[in-house]
């Protein structure tokens, strides 16, 4: 299909995107290097950094500690493979937990870029296609920003892409070692973050379905030829289900050891994770959240991305691939609806499918331009994508990083706690949800009491000090909250405040009442 009078010239658009993305990624990493991970979704970034920090303090490595909801402090969600690597890097180099987390995340992100390239070549040996699709992913402002965040997203995406590469390789090279790579990659991706792996599993299933339909897969000859592909795919699925079942049982058992932890088990968070049928059927979900907010992630503009989708579906050479990629991109929104509404970083799980659509359209444009003797059109489109990445991505990200460096109420309270209390102490806080920002910035364990704490939880916290785990009290932080929604809850809240404020040094910080216990 590719009739190139000058093969090297057709590679230029993809190379432009890759070189630009390398510079942009280095700028983002350098500008955020000397600051805490609060430039976006600080709630989640500091939760990850907090777990890494307590690994470095000597905490358990499997039942890792995230001390935000009271003793016994362990509330694991993801399998801590990413946290282990970040802690190991920090212990070897001496760098802080957040910086080691950033560096590990960035290395995995660069690995994702490489795997996109290798996966395209495994499917079709066309360097122009591989570079265009890889460059479109690398230049995405969304991928660049979250690729260097203190989060495990890029590691889960890396192993998800490794699974896709292995399945593509199995189609042409059905070797046992490739099948084993597929199993290990699928298990690691799902264990690190199952919401991230889901999109890759959906993509492989859709691609296999299309392959079977195109090649009349119901015929015995086809089944005989591809039985290894189906065998290793099936084993991967079984291994993922078994691993997730064991890990979730273990993680939920640990969470259930504390009153607040019981409210964040997998069963308790089921509705929060998956959302409701009403959300899925509500046009506001798809228009207000998915299209207006999330569609812009791939290229910085939701409308320009829509134009690329239409262009990809319009052209015969890209129509089927764009359709499959679009379905894989939308599948996580359909399954984990509420998570994608509530948190923008969940799109890191499926952004590669959106950027691949852009890469396919760029590739098609390059081919058409070469055939017409006007190769500059492909270069112009690549430069346009770089401009969009600067305007909608790099500039905004640098602005967010600059603003995040400024003192905040939480950072002021954390500094007072760090300076005025013992390192072994526990912070009890209202009005901060169960965010890890205050515990991480203050370097203290915490009992963060969110507004959604149940009556039973509030009653137990008011009755005794079990949530402190026998450790001394460092501070009570009372920020504006909605905990007192009934007379009984007002009474429990008053009892907790009375007990932990007693003999404390009171001060007003960041709009909150703070009692320090030196």
C-alpha positions as CSV (number, residue, x, y, z in Angstrom):
1,X,0.0,0.0,0.0
2,X,2.9,2.3,0.6
3,X,4.4,3.7,-2.7
4,X,7.2,5.9,-1.4
5,X,9.6,7.6,-3.8
6,X,11.7,8.6,-0.8
7,X,11.2,6.3,2.2
8,X,13.3,8.5,4.5
9,X,11.2,11.5,3.7
10,X,8.0,9.8,4.7
11,X,9.5,9.1,8.2
12,X,10.0,12.8,8.9
13,X,6.5,13.6,10.3
14,X,6.8,10.9,12.9
15,X,10.3,11.9,13.8
16,X,9.3,15.5,14.3
17,X,6.6,14.4,16.8
18,X,9.1,12.2,18.7
19,X,11.8,14.8,19.0
20,X,9.4,17.5,20.1
21,X,7.8,15.2,22.7
22,X,11.2,14.3,24.1
23,X,12.0,18.0,24.7
24,X,8.5,18.7,26.2
25,X,8.8,15.7,28.5
26,X,12.2,16.8,29.8
27,X,10.9,20.4,30.4
28,X,7.9,19.0,32.4
29,X,10.1,16.7,34.4
30,X,12.6,19.4,35.2
31,X,10.0,22.0,36.2
32,X,8.2,19.6,38.6
33,X,11.3,18.0,40.0
34,X,11.7,20.1,43.2
35,X,8.1,20.2,44.2
36,X,5.7,17.9,46.0
37,X,3.3,16.0,43.8
38,X,0.3,18.3,44.1
39,X,0.2,19.9,40.6
40,X,-2.9,17.9,39.6
41,X,-5.0,15.3,41.5
42,X,-2.8,15.8,44.5
43,X,-5.2,13.5,46.4
44,X,-4.0,10.5,44.3
45,X,-0.4,11.5,43.7
46,X,0.3,12.1,47.4
47,X,-1.4,8.8,48.2
48,X,1.1,7.0,46.0
49,X,4.0,9.0,47.3
50,X,2.9,8.3,50.9
51,X,3.0,4.6,50.3
52,X,6.5,4.8,48.8
53,X,7.6,7.0,51.7
54,X,6.5,4.4,54.3
55,X,8.1,1.6,52.4
56,X,11.3,3.5,52.9
57,X,10.6,3.9,56.6
58,X,10.6,0.2,57.0
59,X,7.0,-0.7,56.5
60,X,5.8,-4.0,55.0
61,X,6.3,-4.4,51.3
62,X,3.3,-6.5,50.4
63,X,0.8,-5.3,53.0
64,X,2.1,-1.8,52.4
65,X,1.2,1.1,54.6
66,X,-0.9,4.1,53.5
67,X,-1.5,5.8,56.9
68,X,-4.6,8.0,56.3
69,X,-7.5,6.1,57.8
70,X,-6.2,5.0,61.2
71,X,-4.6,1.9,62.6
72,X,-3.5,-0.6,61.5
73,X,-2.7,1.7,58.6
74,X,-2.7,-0.7,55.6
75,X,-5.4,0.0,53.0
76,X,-3.9,-1.5,49.8
77,X,-5.6,-1.0,46.4
78,X,-3.1,-1.8,43.7
79,X,-0.4,-4.4,43.8
80,X,2.6,-2.3,44.8
81,X,5.0,-3.2,41.9
82,X,5.4,0.4,41.0
83,X,5.9,1.5,44.6
84,X,8.5,-1.2,45.1
85,X,10.6,0.1,42.2
86,X,10.3,3.7,43.3
87,X,11.3,2.7,46.9
88,X,14.3,0.7,45.6
89,X,15.4,3.6,43.5
90,X,15.1,6.0,46.4
91,X,17.0,3.8,48.8
92,X,19.8,3.4,46.2
93,X,20.1,7.0,45.2
94,X,18.9,8.8,48.3
95,X,16.4,10.9,46.3
96,X,13.0,11.7,47.8
97,X,10.0,9.4,47.4
98,X,8.2,11.8,45.1
99,X,11.2,12.2,42.8
100,X,11.9,8.5,42.6
101,X,8.2,8.0,41.8
102,X,8.4,10.7,39.1
103,X,11.5,9.1,37.6
104,X,10.1,5.5,37.6
105,X,6.9,6.8,36.1
106,X,8.8,8.6,33.4
107,X,10.9,5.6,32.5
108,X,7.7,3.5,32.1
109,X,6.2,6.2,30.0
110,X,9.2,6.2,27.6
111,X,8.9,2.4,27.6
112,X,5.2,2.8,26.5
113,X,6.3,5.0,23.6
114,X,8.8,2.3,22.6
115,X,6.2,-0.5,22.9
116,X,3.7,1.4,20.7
117,X,6.4,1.4,18.0
118,X,7.3,-2.3,18.4
119,X,3.6,-3.3,18.5
120,X,2.8,-1.5,15.2
121,X,5.8,-3.2,13.6
122,X,4.8,-6.6,15.0
123,X,1.4,-6.1,13.3
124,X,2.6,-4.6,10.1
125,X,6.3,-3.9,9.1
126,X,5.7,-0.3,8.1
127,X,8.1,2.2,9.7
128,X,6.1,5.2,8.5
129,X,3.0,3.9,10.1
130,X,4.8,2.9,13.3
131,X,6.5,6.3,13.7
132,X,3.3,8.3,13.0
133,X,1.2,6.4,15.6
134,X,4.1,6.4,18.1
135,X,4.7,10.1,17.6
136,X,1.0,10.9,18.1
137,X,1.0,9.1,21.4
138,X,4.3,10.7,22.6
139,X,3.2,14.3,21.6
140,X,-0.2,14.0,23.4
141,X,-0.3,16.7,26.1
142,X,-2.2,14.4,28.4
143,X,0.2,11.5,28.0
144,X,3.2,13.8,28.6
145,X,1.7,15.3,31.8
146,X,0.6,12.1,33.5
147,X,3.5,10.2,32.2
148,X,5.8,12.0,34.6
149,X,3.4,12.1,37.6
150,X,3.9,10.2,40.8
151,X,1.4,7.5,39.9
152,X,1.4,4.0,38.7
153,X,-0.6,4.7,35.6
154,X,2.4,4.5,33.2
155,X,3.6,1.2,34.6
156,X,0.1,-0.4,34.2
157,X,-0.1,1.0,30.6
158,X,3.4,-0.3,29.9
159,X,2.5,-3.9,30.8
160,X,-0.9,-3.5,29.0
161,X,1.0,-2.5,25.8
162,X,3.4,-5.4,26.4
163,X,0.4,-7.7,26.5
164,X,-0.9,-6.3,23.2
165,X,2.6,-6.6,21.6
166,X,2.9,-10.2,22.7
167,X,-0.6,-11.1,21.3
168,X,0.3,-9.4,18.0
169,X,3.6,-11.3,17.9
170,X,1.8,-14.6,18.6
171,X,-0.2,-14.1,15.4
172,X,3.0,-14.4,13.3
173,X,5.3,-16.1,15.7
174,X,3.4,-18.5,18.0
175,X,6.3,-19.3,20.3
176,X,5.9,-20.4,23.9
177,X,8.1,-17.6,25.3
178,X,5.9,-15.0,23.6
179,X,2.9,-16.6,25.2
180,X,4.5,-16.5,28.6
181,X,5.3,-12.8,28.1
182,X,1.6,-12.2,27.3
183,X,0.5,-13.9,30.6
184,X,3.1,-12.1,32.8
185,X,2.3,-8.8,31.2
186,X,-1.4,-9.2,31.5
187,X,-1.2,-10.2,35.2
188,X,1.1,-7.3,36.1
189,X,-0.9,-4.7,34.3
190,X,-4.2,-5.9,35.9
191,X,-2.6,-6.3,39.4
192,X,-1.0,-2.8,39.2
193,X,-4.3,-1.3,38.0
194,X,-7.2,-3.4,36.7
195,X,-9.0,-0.3,35.3
196,X,-6.0,0.4,33.1
197,X,-5.7,-3.2,31.9
198,X,-9.3,-3.4,30.9
199,X,-8.9,-1.2,27.9
200,X,-6.1,-3.3,26.5
201,X,-8.0,-6.5,27.1
202,X,-11.0,-5.0,25.3
203,X,-8.8,-3.9,22.4
204,X,-7.3,-7.4,22.0
205,X,-10.7,-8.9,22.1
206,X,-12.1,-6.5,19.4
207,X,-9.0,-7.0,17.2
208,X,-9.3,-10.8,17.5
209,X,-13.0,-10.6,16.6
210,X,-12.3,-8.5,13.5
211,X,-9.5,-10.9,12.5
212,X,-11.8,-13.9,12.8
213,X,-14.6,-12.2,10.8
214,X,-12.2,-11.0,8.1
215,X,-10.5,-14.4,7.7
216,X,-13.6,-16.6,8.3
217,X,-12.3,-17.8,11.6
218,X,-15.0,-20.5,12.0
219,X,-13.3,-22.7,9.5
220,X,-11.3,-25.6,10.8
221,X,-8.2,-24.6,8.9
222,X,-8.2,-21.2,10.5
223,X,-8.7,-22.6,14.0
224,X,-5.9,-25.0,13.4
225,X,-3.6,-22.2,12.4
226,X,-4.5,-19.8,15.2
227,X,-5.1,-22.2,18.1
228,X,-1.9,-21.1,19.9
229,X,-3.1,-17.5,19.8
230,X,-6.4,-18.4,21.4
231,X,-4.7,-20.7,23.9
232,X,-2.3,-18.1,25.2
233,X,-5.0,-15.5,25.2
234,X,-7.3,-17.7,27.2
235,X,-4.5,-18.6,29.7
236,X,-3.8,-14.8,30.1
237,X,-7.5,-14.2,30.9
238,X,-7.6,-17.0,33.5
239,X,-4.3,-15.9,35.1
240,X,-5.6,-12.3,35.4
241,X,-8.9,-13.5,37.0
242,X,-7.1,-15.7,39.5
243,X,-4.6,-13.1,40.4
244,X,-7.2,-10.4,40.9
245,X,-9.4,-12.6,43.0
246,X,-6.5,-13.5,45.4
247,X,-5.3,-9.9,45.6
248,X,-8.7,-8.4,46.2
249,X,-9.5,-10.9,48.9
250,X,-6.2,-10.1,50.6
251,X,-6.5,-6.3,50.2
252,X,-10.1,-6.3,51.5
253,X,-9.1,-8.3,54.5
254,X,-6.5,-5.7,55.4
255,X,-8.9,-2.8,54.9
256,X,-11.5,-4.5,57.1
257,X,-9.1,-4.2,60.1
258,X,-10.1,-0.6,60.6
259,X,-13.5,1.1,60.9
260,X,-12.8,3.6,58.1
261,X,-11.1,1.0,56.0
262,X,-14.2,-1.2,55.9
263,X,-15.9,1.6,53.9
264,X,-13.4,1.4,51.0
265,X,-13.3,-2.4,50.3
266,X,-14.1,-3.5,46.8
267,X,-17.7,-4.3,47.6
268,X,-18.2,-1.0,49.4
269,X,-16.8,1.0,46.5
270,X,-18.6,-1.0,43.8
271,X,-21.1,1.7,42.9
272,X,-18.4,4.4,43.1
273,X,-16.1,2.4,40.7
274,X,-18.7,1.3,38.1
275,X,-21.2,4.1,38.4
276,X,-24.9,3.6,37.7
277,X,-27.1,2.8,34.7
278,X,-28.5,6.3,35.0
279,X,-25.1,7.8,34.5
280,X,-24.5,5.6,31.4
281,X,-27.8,6.6,29.9
282,X,-27.6,10.3,30.8
283,X,-26.6,12.4,27.8
284,X,-24.9,14.8,30.2
285,X,-22.3,12.1,31.0
286,X,-21.3,11.7,27.3
287,X,-21.6,15.3,26.3
288,X,-20.5,17.1,29.4
289,X,-17.8,14.8,30.7
290,X,-16.6,12.4,28.0
291,X,-16.8,14.8,25.0
292,X,-16.2,18.2,26.5
293,X,-13.6,17.2,29.1
294,X,-12.0,13.9,28.3
295,X,-12.0,14.0,24.4
296,X,-9.5,16.9,24.6
297,X,-6.8,14.7,26.2
298,X,-5.5,13.1,23.0
299,X,-4.7,16.3,21.2
300,X,-5.7,19.2,23.5
301,X,-9.0,20.0,21.7
302,X,-12.1,17.9,21.7
303,X,-13.4,19.3,18.4
304,X,-10.1,18.7,16.6
305,X,-10.0,15.2,17.9
306,X,-13.6,14.7,16.6
307,X,-12.4,15.9,13.2
308,X,-9.6,13.3,13.2
309,X,-12.1,10.6,14.1
310,X,-14.4,11.5,11.2
311,X,-11.4,11.7,8.9
312,X,-10.2,8.3,10.0
313,X,-13.6,6.7,9.6
314,X,-14.1,8.4,6.2
315,X,-10.9,6.9,4.6
316,X,-11.1,3.3,3.5
317,X,-7.5,2.4,4.4
318,X,-8.0,3.5,8.1
319,X,-11.8,2.9,8.6
320,X,-11.7,-0.5,10.4
321,X,-8.7,0.2,12.5
322,X,-10.1,3.6,13.6
323,X,-13.5,1.9,14.5
324,X,-11.8,-0.7,16.7
325,X,-9.6,1.9,18.4
326,X,-12.6,4.2,19.0
327,X,-14.5,1.3,20.6
328,X,-11.5,0.4,22.8
329,X,-11.1,4.0,23.8
330,X,-14.8,4.3,24.8
331,X,-15.1,0.9,26.5
332,X,-13.5,2.0,29.9
333,X,-15.9,5.0,30.0
334,X,-18.8,2.6,29.6
335,X,-17.7,0.2,32.3
336,X,-15.9,2.4,34.8
337,X,-18.2,5.4,34.2
338,X,-18.1,7.1,37.6
339,X,-14.3,6.8,37.9
340,X,-13.9,8.6,34.5
341,X,-16.3,11.3,35.5
342,X,-14.7,11.9,38.9
343,X,-11.0,11.6,38.1
344,X,-9.2,12.8,34.9
345,X,-6.2,10.6,35.3
346,X,-8.1,7.5,34.6
347,X,-8.0,8.3,31.0
348,X,-4.3,7.4,31.1
349,X,-5.6,3.8,30.7
350,X,-7.1,4.4,27.2
351,X,-5.5,7.5,25.8
352,X,-3.2,5.5,23.6
353,X,-6.2,4.3,21.6
354,X,-7.3,7.9,21.0
355,X,-3.8,9.0,19.9
356,X,-3.5,6.0,17.6
357,X,-6.5,7.3,15.7
358,X,-4.6,10.6,15.2
359,X,-1.5,8.7,14.2
360,X,-3.4,6.7,11.6
361,X,-4.8,9.8,10.0
362,X,-1.3,11.4,10.0
363,X,0.0,8.2,8.3
364,X,-2.8,8.3,5.7
365,X,-2.0,11.9,5.0
366,X,1.7,11.2,4.5
367,X,0.9,8.5,2.0
368,X,-1.5,10.7,0.1
369,X,0.9,13.6,0.1
370,X,3.8,11.4,-1.1
371,X,1.6,10.0,-3.9
372,X,0.6,13.5,-4.9
373,X,4.2,14.7,-4.9
374,X,3.5,17.1,-2.0
375,X,5.3,15.6,1.0
376,X,5.2,18.9,2.9
377,X,1.6,18.2,3.8
378,X,2.5,15.4,6.2
379,X,5.2,17.6,7.8
380,X,2.8,20.5,8.2
381,X,0.3,18.2,9.9
382,X,3.0,17.0,12.3
383,X,4.0,20.6,13.1
384,X,0.4,21.4,13.7
385,X,0.1,18.6,16.2
386,X,3.2,20.0,18.0
387,X,1.7,23.5,18.1
388,X,-1.5,22.0,19.7
389,X,0.6,20.2,22.2
390,X,2.3,23.4,23.2
391,X,-0.8,25.5,23.3
392,X,-3.2,23.0,25.0
393,X,-0.6,21.0,26.9
394,X,2.8,22.3,27.8
395,X,1.8,25.9,28.5
396,X,-1.1,24.8,30.7
397,X,0.9,22.2,32.5
398,X,3.7,24.7,33.3
399,X,1.1,27.1,34.6
400,X,-0.4,24.4,36.9
401,X,3.1,23.5,38.1
402,X,3.9,27.1,38.9
403,X,0.6,27.6,40.8
404,X,1.1,24.4,42.7
405,X,4.4,25.7,44.1
406,X,2.6,28.5,46.0
407,X,1.7,27.9,49.6
408,X,-1.8,26.4,50.3
409,X,-3.8,26.1,53.4
410,X,-2.9,22.4,53.5
411,X,0.8,23.0,53.1
412,X,0.7,25.7,55.9
413,X,-1.0,23.3,58.3
414,X,1.4,20.5,57.3
415,X,4.4,22.7,58.0
416,X,3.1,23.7,61.4
417,X,2.5,20.0,62.3
418,X,5.9,19.0,61.0
419,X,7.7,21.7,63.0
420,X,5.7,21.5,66.2
421,X,5.0,17.8,66.8
422,X,6.8,14.5,67.3
423,X,7.4,12.4,64.2
424,X,5.7,9.4,65.8
425,X,2.5,11.3,66.3
426,X,-0.9,10.9,64.6
427,X,-2.9,13.6,63.0
428,X,-6.7,13.5,63.3
429,X,-8.4,15.7,60.7
430,X,-11.9,16.7,59.6
431,X,-12.9,18.5,56.4
432,X,-10.1,17.2,54.2
433,X,-12.0,14.1,52.9
434,X,-9.5,11.2,53.1
435,X,-6.8,13.0,51.1
436,X,-3.2,12.0,51.6
437,X,-1.9,15.5,51.1
438,X,-1.8,16.5,54.8
439,X,-0.3,13.2,56.0
440,X,2.3,13.2,53.2
441,X,3.3,16.9,53.5
442,X,3.4,16.7,57.3
443,X,5.2,13.3,57.4
444,X,2.8,12.0,60.0
445,X,0.3,9.1,60.2
446,X,-3.3,10.3,60.1
447,X,-6.9,9.5,60.8
448,X,-8.6,11.5,58.0
449,X,-12.3,11.5,58.8
450,X,-14.3,12.2,55.6
451,X,-17.9,13.6,55.5
452,X,-19.0,10.2,54.2
453,X,-17.9,8.3,57.4
454,X,-20.8,6.2,58.6
455,X,-22.6,6.6,61.9
456,X,-21.0,3.4,63.2
457,X,-17.5,4.8,62.3
458,X,-18.1,8.1,64.0
459,X,-19.5,6.4,67.1
460,X,-16.5,4.1,67.3
461,X,-14.1,7.0,66.9
462,X,-15.9,8.9,69.6
463,X,-15.8,5.9,71.9
464,X,-12.1,5.2,72.1
465,X,-8.6,5.9,70.7
466,X,-8.2,2.6,68.8
467,X,-7.7,4.5,65.5
468,X,-4.4,5.9,66.8
469,X,-3.0,2.4,67.2
470,X,-1.4,3.2,70.6
471,X,0.6,6.1,69.1
472,X,0.6,9.7,70.6
473,X,-1.6,12.4,69.2
474,X,0.3,15.0,67.1
475,X,-2.5,17.3,66.1
476,X,-6.2,17.8,65.6
477,X,-7.2,19.7,62.4
478,X,-10.8,20.9,62.1
479,X,-11.6,22.3,58.7
480,X,-15.1,23.2,57.5
481,X,-17.0,20.0,56.9
482,X,-20.5,18.4,56.6
483,X,-20.0,15.7,59.2
484,X,-22.7,17.0,61.5
485,X,-25.7,16.0,59.4
486,X,-27.8,14.7,62.3
487,X,-28.0,15.4,66.1
488,X,-26.2,12.1,66.8
489,X,-23.4,12.9,64.4
490,X,-23.0,16.4,65.9
491,X,-22.6,14.8,69.3
492,X,-20.0,12.3,68.2
493,X,-18.1,15.0,66.4
494,X,-18.1,17.2,69.5
495,X,-16.8,14.3,71.6
496,X,-14.0,13.6,69.2
497,X,-13.1,17.3,69.1
498,X,-13.2,17.6,72.9
499,X,-10.9,14.7,73.4
500,X,-8.3,15.5,70.8
501,X,-8.3,19.3,71.4
502,X,-7.7,18.9,75.1
503,X,-4.3,20.4,76.2
504,X,-3.5,21.3,72.6
505,X,-2.0,24.6,71.4
506,X,-4.7,26.1,69.3
507,X,-4.1,28.3,66.2
508,X,-6.0,29.3,63.1
509,X,-4.3,28.2,59.9
510,X,-5.7,28.2,56.3
511,X,-9.3,28.6,57.5
512,X,-9.0,25.7,59.9
513,X,-8.7,25.2,63.6
514,X,-5.5,23.4,64.5
515,X,-4.5,22.0,67.9
516,X,-0.9,21.0,68.1
517,X,0.4,18.5,70.7
518,X,4.2,18.8,70.9
